[in-house]
Amino acid sequence: MLLADPGKALTAIPGVPDVLSCGDWKVPFRPLLQQGDLQTVAAHYWPRFLDTDRFPTTSRLFDTDDDTRVLARLNTIPGNAPDQRRPAVLAVHGLTACDRAPYMISAAQAALEAGFDAIRLNVRNCGGTEHLCRTLYHSGLTVDLRRVVEDLAPRPLYILGFSMGGNVALKLAGEWGAQVPEHVRAVCAVSPPIRLEACSKNMGRPRNFVYERRFLRQLSATMRRKSAVMPDGFPARNLGSVRSIWQFDESVTAPQFGFRDASDYYRRCSSAAFVGDIQIPSLIIQARDDPFIPFDAYDIPSLHNNPWLVLLSPKHGGHVAFLAKGRRRFWAQDQAIQFFKAIRR
């Protein structure tokens, strides 16, 4: 892994693109708030804008698995006819979110302003698509992203994953190994829970009680919607006794997907086990004060020894937040796009 040090050029490595070592694509981060919880909460409520008058939105469904379709929102640069050669940023959201998540909106706007089309992908069941598949989703489910990427060929793609979506993107990149599809040019993961078990345990700490309860309310709402459209496969159940993300994964996620238990699910689906195999330019953006993800989760030898990876780890930034001083408020999105532009040259 290449640690990008401000003001210092990194040593080029044979076989690895020079852009990973030069670091001239880096955007300095001047945090608006220097505390992880404040960053996280403020970013969630900060107004975002996607200029759909200038960049019209269309929808597309992708068939990805048996009886499974996923929904994507596409925003295109005006004046250009549909062109499979035009590059696009393919963004994937986090747990309980959808294509309308604030960070997805600002990512799309940043991509479009930089000359990329923007594709905001909903994970299965999300964005009002509970009726389009017969399963739930989980933090390591790469099949949908893989099939969408294949269907979008030969359009040059730059994958941008947030939180859970970042874990999925890194895991898929590791699964590809040396067999990366030719049209996929780079990957960026923002605040990825690279070790799911460590993150689940951290979420269960008393300091994170409010966050965890919010996630559980949203997961319970997902289950109710699923039961409403597929009562035979998902009979109504009372999740009132589920008090933690761990318990939800133990009682719902693991049995739904054939894992032995939550620990087995976390072990098999954490991108930490796959990052050593990544052979595509990849950027990880992870704040050291993320309230959800302990930074020592990144103490992974295979990650640090992989020259295809760059880690940006500012002291502040919270979880999928990174609010910056100045006019360009959303630093992580801007940093990801600058990285993609450098790869695109």
NUGUDO-979412 format. One record per atom (N, C-alpha, C): x, y, z; residue in one letter. Coordinates in steps of 0.2 Angstrom, whole numbers, plus 5000, padded with zeros to 4 digits. Layout:
BEGIN
XYZA/...
//
This chain:
BEGIN
500449945000M/500050005000M/500450065000M/500250114997L/500650184996L/500250235001L/500650255006L/500350305010L/500550375007L/499950415006A/500050475002A/500250525008A/500850555007D/501150595012D/501150665009D/500750715012P/500750785009P/501450815008P/501550835001G/502150865000G/502750824998G/502650754998K/503150714997K/502950664991K/503450664986A/503350614981A/503450544983A/503050494981L/503250424983L/503650394977L/503950334979T/504350304975T/503950254970T/504050264963A/503650224958A/503850154959A/503450114957I/503550034958I/503350004951I/503849964948P/503749944942P/503149904941P/502749914936G/502149874934G/501449914937G/501649964942V/501049994945V/501050064942V/500450094940P/500350154937P/500750214941P/501050254938D/501450314941D/500950354945D/500350364943V/499950404947V/499850384954V/499950324955L/499850304962L/500450324967L/501050334964S/501650354967S/501750434967S/501450474962C/501650544962C/501250584967C/500650564968G/500250604973G/500050674971G/500150694965D/499950764963D/499250774962D/498850724963W/498050724962W/497750744969W/498150744974K/497950754981K/497650824982K/497050824985V/496750884987V/496850894995V/497150954997P/497250965004P/496550965008P/496550935014F/495950935017F/495950975023F/495551025023R/495451075029R/494851065032R/494751025038P/494151005041P/493751065043P/493151065042L/492651115045L/492551105052L/492551045054L/492451025061L/492950975063L/493250975069Q/493750935071Q/493550885076Q/493050855075Q/492750805079Q/492350755075Q/492450685076G/492150635072G/491350635072G/491050645078D/490350635078D/490050705075D/490350755077L/490050825074L/490150815066L/490650795063Q/490750785056Q/490150735054Q/490050685057T/489650635054T/488950655054T/488750685060V/488050715060V/487950775056V/488350815056A/488250875051A/488250865044A/488650815042A/488650795035A/488050765033A/487750725038H/487050695036H/486550745034H/486550795038Y/486050845037Y/486250905032Y/486850905030W/487050965026W/486750965019W/486451015017P/486151025010P/486550995005P/486250955000R/486650934994R/486250954988R/486550964982F/486250984976F/486450944970F/485950924967L/486150884960L/485750924955L/486050954950D/485750994945D/485450954940D/484850934941T/484550884936T/484250924930T/484150984931D/484051024925D/484551024920D/485151024922R/485751024918R/485950954916R/485850914921F/486050844921F/485450794922F/485050784917P/484450744918P/484550674921P/484050654924T/484050584928T/483650534924T/483950484922T/483550424920T/483650364924T/483250314923S/483250254927S/483450194923S/483750144926R/483850084922R/483850024927R/483549974925L/483549904929L/484049864926L/484449824931F/484949774929F/484749704931F/484649654927D/484649584930D/485249564932D/485349544938T/485949524941T/486049454944T/485449424946D/485449354949D/484849324948D/484749264950D/484049234949D/483549274953D/483049294949D/482449334951D/482649394955D/483249424952T/483449484956T/483649544950T/483349604952R/483449664948R/483649714952R/484149754950V/484349814954V/484249874950V/484149934954L/483949994950L/484550044951L/484650074945A/485250134945A/484850194942A/485150254945R/484950314942R/485550344938R/485450364932L/485950394928L/485850464927L/486450504928N/486450574926N/486950584921N/486750614915T/487250624910T/487450694908T/487950704905I/488250764903I/487850794897I/487550854897P/487150874892P/487450884885P/487150874880G/487350884873G/487750824871G/487750774874N/488150714872N/487550654871N/487650624865A/487150574864A/487450514868A/487050464869P/487250404873P/487850374870P/488350364873D/489050344871D/489350294876D/489450234874Q/489750184878Q/490450194879Q/490750244876R/491450254877R/491550314882R/491050344884R/491050404889R/491150374896R/491650404899P/491750374906P/491250394911P/491150344916A/490650354921A/490850334928A/490650374933V/490750354940V/490150314942V/490350254944L/489750204947L/489850204954L/489350244958A/489350244965A/488850194968A/489150174974V/488750124978V/488650144985V/488050144988H/487950174994H/488050125000H/487950155006G/488050115012G/487450085015G/487450055021L/486950015024L/486350055025L/485750035023T/485050065024T/484950125020T/485450145015A/485350205011A/485150185005A/485150235000C/484950224993C/485250274988C/485050274982D/485350324978D/485250394980D/484750414984R/484650474986R/485050494993R/485450454995A/485850475001A/486250534999A/486350575004P/486650645003P/487350635000P/487750585002Y/488450584999Y/488450554992Y/487850524990M/487750494983M/487650554979M/487250604981I/487050664978I/487650704976I/488050714981S/488650764980S/489150724976S/489150664976A/489650624972A/489450634965A/488850624963A/488550624957A/488750694954A/488550754958Q/488750814955Q/489450834954Q/489850804959A/490650814958A/490850774951A/490550714950A/490750684944A/490550714938A/489950734938L/489650774932L/490050834930L/490250874935E/490550934934E/491250924932E/491550864933A/492250844931A/492250804924A/491650804921G/491650774914G/491450694914G/491250664920F/491050594920F/490250594920F/489950544917D/489350534919D/489250504926D/488650504929A/488650474935A/488050424936A/488250364939I/487750314939I/487750294947I/487150304950R/487050294957R/486650224957R/487050174960L/486750104960L/486450094967L/485850074967N/485450044973N/485649974974N/485849954980V/485949884982V/485249854982V/485249794980R/484549754980R/484149774986R/483549774985N/483049794990N/483049874992N/483549904990C/483549984991C/483250024986C/483050084988G/482750134983G/482050114981G/481750074985G/481050054984G/480949994979G/481449944980T/481549894975T/481449824979T/481049824985E/481049764988E/480649714984E/480249734980H/479849684976H/480249654970H/480849674969L/481249654963L/481749594965L/481749574971C/482149514972C/481949474978C/482149414979R/481849374984R/482349364990R/482849404990T/483349404996T/483349474999T/483749475004L/483949535007L/484649555004L/485049595007Y/485749615005Y/486149605011Y/486849605010H/487349605015H/487949645013H/488449655017S/488949695016S/489549665012S/489449605010G/489949575006G/489649544999G/489049564998L/488649544992L/488949574985L/489449544982T/489749574976T/489349554969T/488949504969V/488649484963V/488349534959V/487949574963D/487549634959D/488049684956D/488549704960L/488949754957L/489349724951L/489549664952R/489949624947R/489549624940R/488849604941R/488449604935R/488349664932R/488249714936V/488149784933V/488749814929V/489349804932V/489949814929V/489949784922V/489849724922E/489849684916E/489349714910E/488749724913D/488249754908D/488449824905D/488849864909L/489049924907L/489649924902L/489949874901A/490549874896A/490249894889A/490649924885P/491349944887P/491450014889P/490950044892R/491050104895R/491550104900R/492050154900P/492550154906P/492250174912P/492350134917L/492050144924L/492550154929L/492350194934Y/492750214940Y/492250204946Y/492350154950I/491950134955I/492050174962I/491550194964L/491550234971L/491050214976L/491350174981G/490950144986G/490950184993G/490350194996F/490350225002F/490150175008F/490550175013S/490450135019S/490350065017S/489750035018M/489649965015M/489749955008M/489550005004G/489750004997G/490450004995G/490850035000G/491550034999G/491849965001G/491549935006N/491849865007N/491649815001N/491049824998V/490849784993V/491349794987V/491549864985A/491949874980A/492649844981A/492949854987L/493549824988L/493549754988L/493049724990K/493049644990K/492949624983K/492549654979L/492549634972L/493249644968L/493549704969A/494249714966A/494649654968A/494649634974G/495049574977G/494849514973G/494249504972E/493949444969E/494249444962E/494249494959W/494449504952W/495249484951W/495649504956G/496349494956G/496649524950G/496949484946A/497349504940A/496849504934A/496249484935Q/495749474930Q/495249534930Q/495449594931V/495049654931V/494749664924V/494049674924P/493849694917P/494149754914P/494249754908E/494649804904E/494449874905E/493749874905H/493449944906H/493449974913H/493549934918V/493549964925V/494249994926V/494250054927R/494950094928R/495150104935R/494750114940A/494950124946A/494450114951A/494650114958V/494150104963V/494250154969V/493750184972C/493850224978C/493350194983C/493550184989A/493150174995A/493250225000A/492650255002V/492650305007V/492350275013V/492650275019S/492450245025S/492250175025S/492650135022P/492350065021P/492450025028P/491949985030P/492049945036P/492449885034P/493149885033I/493549835030I/493549775034I/493449775041R/493449725045R/492749725049R/492249685046L/491549695048L/491449675056L/491849625058E/491749605065E/491949665070E/492549695068A/492749745072A/492349805072A/492049815067C/491549875066C/490949855069C/490649795069S/490049775072S/490149785080S/490649765083K/490849765090K/490849835092K/491249875088N/491349955089N/490649985089N/490249965085M/489549995084M/489149985091M/489249925094G/488949905100G/489149935106G/489649985106R/489950015112R/489450065114R/489350085121P/488850135123P/488950195120P/489550225118R/489550285114R/489150285108R/489050235105N/488750225098N/488050205099N/487750215105F/487050185106F/486550215101F/486550285100V/486150325096V/486150295088V/486750295086Y/486950275079Y/486650205078Y/486750155083E/486550085082E/485850085082E/485450115086R/484750115087R/484450135080R/484750195077R/484450215071R/484550165065R/485150135065F/485250085060F/484750025061F/484650005067L/484149955069L/483449965067L/483250035068R/482550055066R/482450045058R/483050065055Q/482950065047Q/482949995045Q/483349955048L/483349885046L/482749845047L/482449865053S/481749835054S/481249865049S/481249925047A/480849955042A/480949915036A/481549905034T/481649865028T/481349795028T/481349765034M/481049695035M/480249705034M/479949755037R/479249765036R/479049775029R/479449815025R/479249825018R/479349755014R/479849725016K/479949655013K/479349605014K/479149605020S/478649565022S/477949585019S/477849645018A/477249675015A/477249655007A/477749645004V/477749634997V/477849554995V/478249525000M/478349445000M/478249415006M/477549415008P/477349385015P/477549305015P/477549275010D/477749205010D/478449185012D/478949225009G/479649215010G/479849255016G/479549305018F/479749345023F/479149365028F/478949315032P/478349325036P/478549375042P/478049415043A/478149465048A/478449435055A/478949475057R/479249445064R/479349515068R/479349495074N/479549555079N/480249555081N/480549605079L/481349615080L/481449655086L/480949665090G/481049705096G/481549675101G/481749615101S/482249585105S/482949595102S/482949615096V/483649625093V/483949695095V/484449695099R/484649755102R/485349785099R/485649745094S/486249765091S/486349745084S/486749775080I/486949755074I/487149685074I/487549665078W/487749595079W/487149545079W/486749565084Q/486149515084Q/485749515078Q/485649575075F/485249575068F/485649525063F/486249535063D/486649485058D/486649415060D/486649405067E/486549335069E/485949305068E/485349345068S/484749315068S/484349325061S/484649365057V/484349385051V/484849375045V/485349405045T/485849405039T/486149345038T/486449315043A/486749245043A/486349195040A/485749175043P/485349125041P/485049135034P/484949205032Q/484649215025Q/485149195020Q/485749205021F/486249185016F/486749125017F/486549085022G/486849025023G/487549025027G/487649085030F/488249085035F/488049045041F/488549025044R/488448985051R/488249035056R/488449095057D/488249135062D/488549205060D/488549255064A/488749325062A/489549325061A/489849285065S/490549285065S/490849255058S/490449205056D/490649175049D/490449225044D/489949255044Y/489749305039Y/490249365039Y/490449385045Y/490949445045Y/491649425042Y/491849365044R/492449335041R/492449325034R/491949305031R/491949285024R/491849345020R/491549395022C/491349455018C/491749515020C/492149515024S/492649575025S/493149585020S/493149645017S/493649655012S/494349655014S/494449655021A/495149645023A/495449585021A/495049535019A/495349465017A/495449465010A/495249525006F/495349524999F/495849574996F/495949625001V/496349684998V/497049664996V/497349614998G/498049594996G/498049574989G/497449554986D/497449524979D/497249584974D/497049644976I/496849694972I/497449714967I/497249714961Q/497749734956Q/497449794951Q/497149844954I/496849894950I/496949954954I/497150014951P/497250074955P/496650084960P/496850094967S/496250094972S/496450144977S/495950184979L/496050234984L/495550214990L/495850224996I/495450215002I/495450275006I/494950305008I/494850365012I/494550355018I/494950355024Q/494650335030Q/494950385036Q/494450415039A/494650465044A/494850425051A/495350455054R/495550415060R/495050425066R/494550475065D/494050485071D/493350465069D/493350415064D/492750385062D/492450355068D/491850375070P/491550345076P/491250265075P/491250245069F/490950185067F/491550135066F/492050155063I/492650105061I/493250125065I/493450075069P/494150085073P/494650085068P/495150135068F/495650145063F/496150085064F/496250055069D/496649995070D/496449935066D/495749945063A/495549885058A/495949885052A/496349945051Y/496749945045Y/497449925046Y/497549895051D/498249865053D/498249795050D/498249795043I/498249735039I/498849725035I/499349675036P/499949675032P/499849665025P/499349625022S/499249625015S/499049685012S/498649735016L/498449795013L/499049845013L/499449845018H/500049885018H/500649865013H/500549805011N/501049775006N/500849774999N/500249804998N/499949804991N/500149874988N/500549874982P/500649934979P/500149964975P/499549934974W/499049954970W/498550004975W/498650004981L/498250034986L/498550104988L/498150154989V/498350214992V/497850224998V/498150245004L/497650255009L/497750335011L/497250365011L/497250435014L/496850435021L/497150455026S/496850445033S/496950505037S/496550555035P/496650625039P/496350605046P/496650655050K/496450645058K/495750655059K/495450695055H/494750715056H/494350695050H/493650695051G/493250675045G/492650635046G/492650605052G/492050565054G/491850505049G/491250485049H/491050435044H/490650455038H/490950445032V/490650465026V/490450545027V/490950585029A/490750655031A/491250695027A/491850715030F/492350745027F/492150815025F/491750855029L/491550925028L/492250965028L/492351005023A/492951045022A/492751115022A/493251155025K/493151235024K/493151255017K/492851305015G/492951335009G/492351315004G/492351334998R/491751324993R/491651254992R/492251214991R/492151144989R/492051104996R/491451094998R/491251075005R/491450995006R/491350965000F/491250885001F/491950854999F/492450855003W/493150835001W/493150764999W/492850715002A/493050645000A/492750634993A/492150664991Q/491950664984Q/492450694979Q/492650754981D/493150794977D/493750754976D/494050724982Q/494650694981Q/494550624977Q/494050594978A/493950534973A/493950554966A/493550604964I/493550624957I/494250644955I/494650684959Q/495350704957Q/495750644955Q/495650594960F/496050524959F/495850494952F/495150494951F/494950464945F/495150504938F/495150564939K/495450614933K/496150594932K/496550584937A/497250574936A/497350504933A/496950454935I/496950384931I/496750394924I/496250434923R/495950444916R/496450474911R/496950514913R/497350554909R/497650504903R/
//
